[in-house]
Amino acid sequence: MLITIILYTKDKTLRKGFTQEFGDVAELIFPDSIASLICSIKTRHSCIIIVENSVSDKSLIKIIGNPCSQKHNHEMYLLVSDYQENFIRSLFDLGLKGIIRKDDYLLGTEAVVRIFKKEYNRKAKLLEENPIEGMILECAKNYLNVALLIIVKGEIKYSNPKFTEMIEIETDQLITLDFWGRLSNVEFRSSESEDDNEKFSAVLHTITGNKKYIEVDELKIDFGGQQATLLLINDVTELKKTTKELMEKQKHMEIVVQTIPIGLLMTRTDTGKIVEVNSAFLRMTKLTINQVIGKKLGDFISRPQTEEQTALYDEWLLKSNGQEDIPVEVKQKLLELDEIKYSLISVTNITERKIFEKQKSEKQKLQGVLELAGTVGHELNQPLQILQNTIEMLQLNCRDENGVVQKKYERILFQVLRMAEITHKLAKITDYKTMEYTDNTRIIDLNNACD
């Protein structure tokens, strides 16, 4: 197993010396920034970490005092060219394991490398003499965010910091902990491997009374010559909570989609075929879902045949099984799911909208007709009255022995009275109704437009 050495220094010669000495036997990491160094501390386990004190005191406290330094079993060392004893003592309180003082550092790169060669050999020898610890450390590296537990004959022999954090217990209390007794709702899952490994999910009851949902991989291992159980435990409480919330939101969304009065379709853009449809569309077409899925939108809608409809409304006609076609408005939005492109299409029944728009249009036209009729009546009534009075006076004063002139006066008076009747009808218009006048012209139908 490779030991990881993390060296944070701006000294390229020192980096080169470490590479030459440890390159073949250790994993070397040279962070280029404080942020990168802290990231390595958080994501790695059981490393030798060497920091040059070229960084600020605040940064040193942040690095050495990082909670992951102890949780992940790191060993921290500091290269110092100048230091204050009280400050260094405070760093030891935070977990600093050792320092290399100015006089040692001045011996050169070789002296520094030689000092850490001793530390490396000590750690390597420990792992060689105790392969079980080596196995645990290697396992811990690979499963930083997983709780590890080794149980031999019901007794906990090893646990990593993640497990004590998960079960909310102090390390010295683990000896008396009955792990299996704190599980409920255990559900075993089928394993793809042919060995004795088991997978199960359960509810873990912590020391403080909280409940955590866990998923466990149970492996049979040899631990110091004894058969043992290695448990890899994932806390999926937040994942389960998030999944439940997503499922509830999905359920609510499905209810909304299925109950809104607007027809919704989803088609694949590459084939044009319908893959999803809601209840509103099925109600409009009087079809079943099997009669719609796999078809194309063009199988159900078409453009209106008359130019007037197309001009007045940007509409389509939806075929309704056994009934009159329904005027609809169609809108489309492109989207991509799992690298597949779809079209989300809304189909809205605009029958009532068309009726309303027609009524609104006729009302506006009627208003225009009424205003014009009022104007015409107002402007013609007085001239017609004068004309009528004049003709009647002429009839009285006319000496027409043969009655020829009187007949002409009567014809003129009849037309004047007819014009007066037309203005009277104009004043009584209550509805907008037209009739054909010539091939391309329509006029107001006075007889049907009046009360």
GUKEMAR-76310 format. One record per residue (C-alpha): x, z, y. Coordinates in nm, 3 decimals. Each point is the difference from the previous one (the first is absolute). Layout:
BEGIN
+---------+---------+---------+
|       u |       w |       v |
+---------+---------+---------+
|       X |       Z |       Y |
...
+---------+---------+---------+
! end
This chain:
BEGIN
+---------+---------+---------+
|       u |       w |       v |
+---------+---------+---------+
|   0.000 |   0.000 |   0.000 |
|   0.138 |  -0.101 |   0.343 |
|   0.035 |   0.271 |   0.263 |
|  -0.112 |  -0.116 |   0.344 |
|   0.232 |   0.063 |   0.295 |
|  -0.143 |  -0.054 |   0.348 |
|   0.267 |  -0.022 |   0.271 |
|  -0.103 |  -0.015 |   0.365 |
|   0.304 |  -0.083 |   0.212 |
|   0.113 |  -0.260 |   0.251 |
|   0.354 |   0.012 |  -0.149 |
|   0.037 |  -0.333 |  -0.188 |
|   0.325 |   0.120 |  -0.157 |
|  -0.177 |   0.300 |  -0.150 |
|  -0.272 |  -0.226 |  -0.138 |
|   0.263 |  -0.222 |  -0.155 |
|   0.178 |   0.299 |  -0.156 |
|  -0.325 |   0.125 |  -0.159 |
|  -0.077 |  -0.348 |  -0.128 |
|   0.340 |  -0.032 |  -0.166 |
|  -0.020 |   0.344 |  -0.161 |
|  -0.366 |   0.022 |  -0.100 |
|  -0.122 |  -0.360 |  -0.001 |
|   0.007 |  -0.033 |  -0.380 |
|  -0.129 |   0.344 |  -0.092 |
|  -0.256 |   0.093 |   0.267 |
|  -0.276 |  -0.156 |   0.204 |
|   0.126 |  -0.018 |   0.359 |
|  -0.233 |  -0.019 |   0.300 |
|   0.124 |  -0.041 |   0.358 |
|  -0.300 |   0.045 |   0.237 |
|   0.038 |  -0.179 |   0.333 |
|  -0.228 |   0.234 |   0.196 |
|  -0.141 |   0.353 |   0.003 |
|  -0.343 |  -0.138 |  -0.094 |
|   0.147 |  -0.182 |  -0.299 |
|   0.185 |   0.316 |  -0.108 |
|  -0.318 |   0.212 |   0.015 |
|  -0.186 |  -0.267 |  -0.195 |
|   0.263 |   0.022 |  -0.277 |
|  -0.033 |   0.380 |  -0.001 |
|  -0.377 |  -0.029 |  -0.045 |
|   0.000 |  -0.273 |  -0.266 |
|   0.296 |   0.104 |  -0.219 |
|   0.076 |   0.296 |  -0.221 |
|   0.309 |   0.210 |  -0.079 |
|   0.250 |  -0.177 |   0.230 |
|   0.330 |   0.104 |   0.156 |
|  -0.056 |  -0.054 |   0.373 |
|   0.291 |  -0.005 |   0.246 |
|  -0.068 |  -0.013 |   0.374 |
|   0.257 |  -0.040 |   0.276 |
|  -0.070 |   0.225 |   0.297 |
|   0.008 |  -0.290 |   0.245 |
|  -0.376 |   0.047 |   0.023 |
|  -0.170 |   0.246 |   0.234 |
|  -0.069 |   0.363 |  -0.098 |
|  -0.372 |  -0.079 |   0.008 |
|   0.048 |  -0.285 |  -0.248 |
|   0.214 |   0.218 |  -0.229 |
|  -0.275 |   0.262 |  -0.015 |
|  -0.254 |  -0.274 |  -0.072 |
|   0.215 |  -0.141 |  -0.282 |
|   0.121 |   0.318 |  -0.170 |
|  -0.323 |   0.190 |   0.058 |
|  -0.215 |  -0.278 |  -0.137 |
|  -0.244 |   0.152 |  -0.257 |
|   0.085 |  -0.275 |  -0.249 |
|   0.366 |   0.106 |  -0.007 |
|  -0.082 |   0.307 |  -0.214 |
|  -0.308 |  -0.143 |  -0.172 |
|   0.202 |  -0.297 |  -0.125 |
|   0.303 |   0.209 |  -0.096 |
|   0.247 |  -0.161 |   0.244 |
|   0.347 |   0.144 |   0.076 |
|   0.084 |  -0.023 |   0.372 |
|   0.354 |  -0.014 |   0.141 |
|   0.118 |  -0.036 |   0.360 |
|   0.316 |  -0.169 |   0.132 |
|   0.095 |   0.190 |   0.319 |
|   0.277 |  -0.065 |   0.250 |
|  -0.117 |   0.275 |   0.233 |
|  -0.272 |   0.258 |  -0.046 |
|  -0.147 |   0.328 |   0.112 |
|   0.003 |   0.267 |  -0.267 |
|  -0.346 |   0.133 |   0.083 |
|  -0.153 |  -0.345 |  -0.014 |
|   0.168 |  -0.080 |  -0.333 |
|  -0.125 |   0.332 |  -0.140 |
|  -0.353 |  -0.099 |   0.096 |
|   0.047 |  -0.329 |  -0.187 |
|   0.099 |   0.192 |  -0.314 |
|  -0.322 |   0.195 |   0.038 |
|  -0.184 |  -0.334 |  -0.001 |
|   0.165 |  -0.105 |  -0.327 |
|   0.344 |  -0.138 |   0.088 |
|   0.223 |   0.029 |  -0.309 |
|   0.343 |  -0.046 |   0.157 |
|   0.210 |  -0.137 |   0.287 |
|   0.332 |  -0.179 |   0.041 |
|   0.175 |   0.144 |   0.303 |
|   0.205 |  -0.183 |   0.258 |
|   0.336 |   0.079 |  -0.162 |
|  -0.119 |  -0.134 |  -0.336 |
|  -0.148 |  -0.309 |   0.164 |
|   0.328 |  -0.072 |   0.182 |
|   0.173 |  -0.034 |  -0.335 |
|  -0.168 |  -0.339 |  -0.011 |
|  -0.251 |  -0.190 |  -0.208 |
|   0.176 |   0.075 |  -0.329 |
|  -0.039 |   0.377 |   0.051 |
|  -0.372 |  -0.031 |   0.064 |
|  -0.048 |  -0.224 |  -0.302 |
|   0.206 |   0.240 |  -0.214 |
|  -0.217 |   0.297 |   0.103 |
|  -0.321 |  -0.180 |  -0.094 |
|   0.158 |  -0.131 |  -0.317 |
|   0.009 |   0.365 |  -0.113 |
|  -0.369 |   0.040 |   0.085 |
|  -0.083 |  -0.319 |  -0.185 |
|   0.192 |   0.107 |  -0.309 |
|  -0.170 |   0.341 |   0.006 |
|  -0.343 |  -0.156 |   0.008 |
|   0.087 |  -0.264 |  -0.259 |
|   0.141 |   0.267 |  -0.233 |
|  -0.317 |   0.207 |   0.040 |
|  -0.212 |  -0.294 |  -0.105 |
|   0.232 |  -0.082 |  -0.288 |
|  -0.013 |   0.358 |  -0.130 |
|  -0.376 |   0.025 |   0.052 |
|  -0.155 |  -0.340 |  -0.081 |
|  -0.349 |   0.151 |   0.025 |
|   0.055 |   0.075 |   0.369 |
|   0.135 |  -0.352 |   0.041 |
|  -0.315 |  -0.138 |  -0.160 |
|  -0.216 |   0.212 |   0.230 |
|   0.190 |  -0.109 |   0.310 |
|  -0.023 |  -0.364 |  -0.102 |
|  -0.369 |   0.040 |  -0.070 |
|  -0.049 |   0.170 |   0.335 |
|   0.170 |  -0.291 |   0.176 |
|  -0.239 |  -0.249 |  -0.152 |
|  -0.312 |   0.210 |   0.066 |
|   0.051 |   0.154 |   0.344 |
|  -0.372 |   0.010 |   0.077 |
|  -0.105 |   0.104 |  -0.350 |
|  -0.025 |   0.358 |  -0.125 |
|   0.223 |   0.053 |  -0.306 |
|  -0.060 |   0.264 |  -0.263 |
|   0.181 |   0.066 |  -0.329 |
|  -0.180 |   0.229 |  -0.243 |
|   0.149 |   0.137 |  -0.324 |
|  -0.235 |   0.192 |  -0.233 |
|  -0.240 |   0.064 |   0.287 |
|   0.271 |   0.136 |   0.231 |
|   0.104 |  -0.184 |   0.317 |
|   0.373 |  -0.076 |  -0.020 |
|   0.031 |  -0.220 |   0.307 |
|  -0.204 |  -0.102 |   0.302 |
|   0.099 |  -0.186 |   0.311 |
|  -0.090 |   0.107 |   0.357 |
|  -0.286 |  -0.250 |   0.004 |
|  -0.176 |   0.190 |  -0.280 |
|   0.030 |   0.340 |   0.167 |
|  -0.133 |  -0.158 |   0.318 |
|  -0.289 |  -0.156 |  -0.192 |
|  -0.107 |   0.314 |  -0.184 |
|   0.066 |   0.217 |   0.307 |
|   0.223 |   0.256 |  -0.172 |
|   0.338 |   0.160 |   0.054 |
|   0.278 |  -0.108 |  -0.236 |
|   0.047 |   0.350 |  -0.148 |
|  -0.368 |   0.003 |  -0.106 |
|   0.032 |  -0.308 |  -0.221 |
|   0.112 |   0.202 |  -0.304 |
|  -0.344 |   0.151 |  -0.046 |
|  -0.197 |  -0.312 |   0.101 |
|  -0.242 |  -0.139 |  -0.259 |
|  -0.009 |  -0.366 |   0.107 |
|  -0.248 |  -0.117 |  -0.265 |
|  -0.235 |   0.285 |   0.084 |
|  -0.025 |  -0.125 |   0.357 |
|  -0.137 |  -0.339 |  -0.099 |
|  -0.364 |  -0.104 |  -0.026 |
|  -0.190 |  -0.327 |  -0.045 |
|   0.285 |  -0.143 |  -0.208 |
|  -0.055 |  -0.367 |  -0.087 |
|   0.249 |  -0.181 |  -0.221 |
|   0.068 |  -0.368 |   0.057 |
|   0.123 |  -0.259 |  -0.247 |
|   0.375 |  -0.066 |   0.019 |
|   0.146 |  -0.349 |  -0.029 |
|   0.317 |   0.131 |  -0.169 |
|   0.022 |   0.064 |  -0.373 |
|   0.186 |   0.333 |   0.032 |
|  -0.146 |   0.350 |   0.024 |
|  -0.034 |  -0.013 |   0.379 |
|  -0.337 |   0.105 |   0.140 |
|  -0.170 |  -0.070 |   0.332 |
|  -0.279 |   0.214 |   0.135 |
|  -0.175 |   0.099 |   0.319 |
|  -0.118 |   0.351 |   0.086 |
|  -0.088 |   0.248 |   0.270 |
|   0.284 |   0.244 |   0.076 |
|  -0.104 |   0.343 |   0.128 |
|   0.280 |   0.129 |   0.225 |
|   0.109 |   0.360 |   0.041 |
|  -0.179 |   0.021 |   0.334 |
|  -0.328 |  -0.126 |  -0.145 |
|   0.013 |  -0.361 |   0.117 |
|  -0.092 |  -0.293 |  -0.223 |
|   0.226 |  -0.303 |  -0.031 |
|  -0.067 |  -0.316 |  -0.194 |
|   0.302 |  -0.102 |  -0.204 |
|   0.109 |  -0.279 |  -0.232 |
|   0.257 |   0.095 |  -0.262 |
|   0.242 |  -0.190 |  -0.223 |
|   0.091 |   0.223 |  -0.295 |
|   0.325 |  -0.087 |  -0.181 |
|   0.161 |   0.160 |  -0.305 |
|   0.373 |   0.059 |   0.055 |
|   0.293 |   0.187 |  -0.153 |
|   0.101 |   0.287 |   0.227 |
|   0.313 |   0.184 |  -0.112 |
|  -0.075 |  -0.067 |  -0.368 |
|  -0.365 |   0.103 |   0.033 |
|  -0.308 |  -0.217 |   0.015 |
|  -0.143 |   0.018 |   0.349 |
|  -0.271 |  -0.153 |   0.212 |
|   0.093 |  -0.175 |   0.324 |
|  -0.290 |  -0.032 |   0.239 |
|   0.005 |  -0.244 |   0.292 |
|  -0.283 |   0.116 |   0.226 |
|  -0.145 |  -0.205 |   0.284 |
|  -0.223 |   0.167 |   0.258 |
|  -0.280 |  -0.254 |   0.056 |
|  -0.231 |   0.227 |   0.200 |
|   0.031 |  -0.198 |   0.321 |
|  -0.015 |  -0.328 |  -0.190 |
|  -0.316 |   0.113 |  -0.181 |
|  -0.153 |   0.115 |   0.328 |
|   0.087 |  -0.328 |   0.169 |
|  -0.131 |  -0.200 |  -0.296 |
|  -0.326 |   0.195 |   0.006 |
|  -0.039 |  -0.061 |   0.372 |
|   0.072 |  -0.370 |  -0.045 |
|  -0.252 |  -0.023 |  -0.285 |
|  -0.264 |   0.173 |   0.214 |
|   0.072 |  -0.233 |   0.290 |
|  -0.014 |  -0.297 |  -0.235 |
|  -0.334 |   0.123 |  -0.135 |
|  -0.136 |   0.042 |   0.352 |
|   0.126 |  -0.344 |   0.094 |
|  -0.166 |  -0.154 |  -0.306 |
|  -0.328 |   0.167 |   0.099 |
|   0.033 |  -0.140 |   0.352 |
|   0.088 |  -0.349 |  -0.127 |
|  -0.291 |  -0.001 |  -0.244 |
|  -0.260 |   0.132 |   0.246 |
|   0.074 |  -0.188 |   0.322 |
|  -0.244 |  -0.287 |   0.068 |
|   0.281 |  -0.252 |   0.045 |
|   0.106 |  -0.209 |  -0.299 |
|   0.368 |   0.036 |  -0.088 |
|   0.209 |  -0.226 |  -0.221 |
|   0.366 |  -0.003 |  -0.092 |
|   0.158 |  -0.327 |  -0.110 |
|   0.351 |  -0.092 |  -0.107 |
|   0.150 |  -0.241 |   0.252 |
|   0.190 |  -0.195 |  -0.268 |
|  -0.308 |  -0.078 |  -0.213 |
|  -0.285 |   0.067 |   0.241 |
|  -0.185 |   0.182 |  -0.276 |
|  -0.207 |   0.311 |   0.068 |
|   0.148 |   0.316 |  -0.155 |
|  -0.212 |   0.272 |   0.166 |
|  -0.353 |   0.009 |   0.142 |
|  -0.225 |   0.275 |   0.136 |
|  -0.367 |   0.075 |  -0.059 |
|  -0.119 |  -0.139 |   0.334 |
|   0.121 |  -0.350 |  -0.088 |
|  -0.166 |   0.021 |  -0.341 |
|  -0.328 |   0.107 |   0.164 |
|   0.014 |  -0.291 |   0.244 |
|   0.067 |  -0.260 |  -0.270 |
|  -0.228 |   0.160 |  -0.265 |
|   0.287 |  -0.040 |  -0.249 |
|   0.186 |   0.229 |  -0.242 |
|   0.367 |   0.088 |   0.035 |
|   0.087 |  -0.217 |  -0.303 |
|  -0.161 |  -0.299 |   0.172 |
|   0.227 |   0.046 |   0.304 |
|   0.341 |   0.116 |  -0.127 |
|   0.230 |  -0.294 |  -0.072 |
|  -0.197 |  -0.240 |   0.221 |
|   0.105 |  -0.131 |   0.341 |
|  -0.160 |   0.079 |   0.335 |
|  -0.097 |  -0.365 |   0.041 |
|  -0.229 |   0.036 |  -0.303 |
|  -0.225 |   0.228 |   0.203 |
|   0.017 |  -0.110 |   0.365 |
|  -0.030 |  -0.329 |   0.190 |
|  -0.022 |  -0.120 |   0.360 |
|  -0.346 |  -0.051 |   0.160 |
|  -0.115 |  -0.364 |  -0.012 |
|  -0.146 |  -0.022 |   0.351 |
|   0.225 |  -0.042 |   0.300 |
|  -0.220 |   0.236 |   0.201 |
|   0.064 |   0.293 |  -0.235 |
|   0.375 |  -0.064 |  -0.006 |
|   0.009 |  -0.023 |   0.378 |
|  -0.210 |   0.311 |   0.068 |
|   0.150 |   0.222 |  -0.268 |
|   0.341 |   0.006 |  -0.165 |
|  -0.173 |   0.051 |  -0.330 |
|  -0.002 |  -0.081 |  -0.368 |
|  -0.284 |  -0.013 |  -0.247 |
|   0.015 |   0.232 |  -0.301 |
|  -0.175 |  -0.115 |  -0.315 |
|  -0.246 |   0.258 |  -0.122 |
|  -0.107 |  -0.035 |  -0.362 |
|  -0.351 |  -0.154 |   0.000 |
|  -0.060 |   0.070 |   0.370 |
|   0.059 |  -0.164 |   0.337 |
|   0.362 |  -0.018 |   0.115 |
|   0.107 |   0.289 |   0.224 |
|   0.184 |  -0.062 |   0.329 |
|   0.321 |   0.204 |  -0.007 |
|   0.311 |   0.061 |   0.209 |
|   0.327 |  -0.016 |  -0.194 |
|   0.325 |   0.170 |   0.107 |
|   0.331 |   0.017 |  -0.183 |
|   0.309 |   0.225 |   0.008 |
|   0.319 |  -0.064 |  -0.196 |
|   0.173 |   0.288 |  -0.179 |
|   0.268 |   0.055 |  -0.264 |
|  -0.014 |   0.241 |  -0.294 |
|   0.282 |   0.032 |  -0.254 |
|   0.157 |  -0.321 |   0.136 |
|  -0.322 |  -0.195 |  -0.064 |
|  -0.181 |  -0.149 |   0.298 |
|  -0.377 |   0.042 |   0.029 |
|  -0.275 |  -0.087 |   0.245 |
|  -0.251 |   0.271 |   0.090 |
|  -0.320 |  -0.180 |   0.098 |
|  -0.303 |   0.153 |   0.170 |
|  -0.339 |  -0.173 |  -0.027 |
|  -0.260 |   0.126 |   0.250 |
|  -0.369 |  -0.094 |  -0.013 |
|  -0.083 |  -0.124 |   0.351 |
|  -0.369 |  -0.083 |  -0.056 |
|  -0.121 |   0.279 |   0.229 |
|   0.272 |  -0.080 |   0.251 |
|  -0.117 |  -0.364 |   0.013 |
|  -0.361 |   0.108 |   0.050 |
|   0.106 |   0.235 |   0.278 |
|   0.220 |  -0.264 |   0.163 |
|  -0.284 |  -0.255 |  -0.022 |
|  -0.244 |   0.246 |   0.157 |
|   0.254 |   0.081 |   0.268 |
|   0.059 |  -0.369 |   0.071 |
|  -0.376 |  -0.073 |   0.018 |
|  -0.050 |   0.299 |   0.226 |
|   0.269 |  -0.129 |   0.234 |
|  -0.154 |  -0.347 |  -0.004 |
|  -0.348 |   0.144 |   0.063 |
|   0.135 |   0.193 |   0.293 |
|   0.140 |  -0.321 |   0.144 |
|  -0.331 |  -0.181 |  -0.058 |
|  -0.196 |   0.282 |   0.166 |
|   0.225 |  -0.005 |   0.303 |
|  -0.031 |  -0.379 |   0.027 |
|  -0.380 |   0.014 |  -0.055 |
|  -0.035 |   0.266 |   0.268 |
|   0.202 |  -0.212 |   0.241 |
|  -0.198 |  -0.316 |  -0.075 |
|  -0.336 |   0.181 |   0.033 |
|   0.106 |   0.163 |   0.324 |
|   0.127 |  -0.325 |   0.152 |
|  -0.293 |  -0.222 |  -0.115 |
|  -0.304 |   0.221 |   0.043 |
|  -0.012 |  -0.026 |   0.380 |
|   0.054 |  -0.380 |   0.020 |
|  -0.259 |  -0.052 |  -0.274 |
|  -0.250 |   0.219 |   0.185 |
|   0.053 |  -0.195 |   0.322 |
|  -0.030 |  -0.328 |  -0.189 |
|  -0.324 |   0.115 |  -0.167 |
|  -0.152 |   0.114 |   0.333 |
|   0.097 |  -0.325 |   0.170 |
|  -0.160 |  -0.213 |  -0.269 |
|  -0.318 |   0.201 |   0.012 |
|  -0.013 |  -0.045 |   0.382 |
|   0.054 |  -0.373 |  -0.036 |
|  -0.285 |  -0.016 |  -0.252 |
|  -0.237 |   0.165 |   0.247 |
|   0.090 |  -0.230 |   0.290 |
|   0.019 |  -0.319 |  -0.199 |
|  -0.275 |  -0.264 |   0.066 |
|   0.014 |  -0.194 |  -0.320 |
|  -0.320 |  -0.186 |  -0.067 |
|   0.117 |  -0.137 |  -0.334 |
|   0.171 |   0.326 |  -0.121 |
|   0.326 |  -0.177 |  -0.080 |
|   0.214 |   0.220 |   0.225 |
|  -0.176 |   0.316 |  -0.121 |
|   0.094 |  -0.080 |  -0.358 |
|   0.363 |  -0.038 |   0.100 |
|  -0.014 |   0.335 |   0.180 |
|  -0.150 |   0.157 |  -0.311 |
|   0.281 |  -0.139 |  -0.220 |
|   0.262 |   0.136 |   0.239 |
|  -0.174 |   0.337 |   0.012 |
|  -0.017 |   0.014 |  -0.378 |
|   0.378 |  -0.047 |  -0.029 |
|   0.059 |   0.263 |   0.270 |
|  -0.217 |   0.246 |  -0.190 |
|   0.187 |  -0.090 |  -0.319 |
|   0.331 |   0.076 |   0.170 |
|  -0.142 |   0.332 |   0.115 |
|  -0.100 |   0.077 |  -0.359 |
|   0.358 |  -0.076 |  -0.114 |
|   0.144 |   0.245 |   0.255 |
|  -0.255 |   0.254 |  -0.120 |
|   0.121 |  -0.047 |  -0.359 |
|   0.361 |   0.034 |   0.114 |
|  -0.086 |   0.341 |   0.141 |
|  -0.148 |   0.108 |  -0.335 |
|   0.300 |  -0.091 |  -0.224 |
|   0.082 |   0.288 |  -0.240 |
|   0.199 |  -0.171 |  -0.276 |
|   0.277 |  -0.254 |  -0.032 |
|  -0.138 |  -0.294 |  -0.196 |
|   0.108 |  -0.360 |   0.019 |
|  -0.117 |  -0.336 |  -0.127 |
|   0.169 |  -0.333 |  -0.049 |
|  -0.023 |  -0.232 |   0.302 |
|   0.235 |  -0.284 |  -0.085 |
|   0.251 |  -0.053 |  -0.282 |
|   0.261 |   0.239 |   0.138 |
|  -0.206 |   0.199 |   0.251 |
|  -0.229 |   0.300 |  -0.032 |
|  -0.235 |   0.140 |   0.264 |
|  -0.199 |   0.322 |   0.044 |
|  -0.325 |  -0.001 |  -0.200 |
|  -0.228 |   0.142 |   0.272 |
|  -0.310 |   0.016 |  -0.215 |
|   0.170 |   0.226 |  -0.262 |
|   0.233 |   0.188 |   0.233 |
|  -0.286 |   0.152 |   0.202 |
|  -0.231 |   0.287 |  -0.086 |
+---------+---------+---------+
! end
